[in-house]
């Protein structure tokens, strides 16, 4: 088993860093016991992919309701509305 060594971005210590759950995107959160700061070493973006945006816009062009689109693509209605206003 390979152990990953992470350094705290605040105090640069590695021996005091422990795992501390997951964030909204599903990536690992870490906590430094020395300075008590939490951080994500490899954060992911929560933005929509270009393919998903195009599929939502195509579905909007077919006059499907905003609620149905949000439910189908598992996004917020606000996201669908923002895409509609953007285009």
Secondary structure, DSSP 8 states (H G I E B T S, - for coil): --------TTT--STTEEEEEE-TTS-EEEEETTT--EE-TT-------HHHHHHHHHHHHTT--HHHHHHHHT--HHHHHHHHHH-
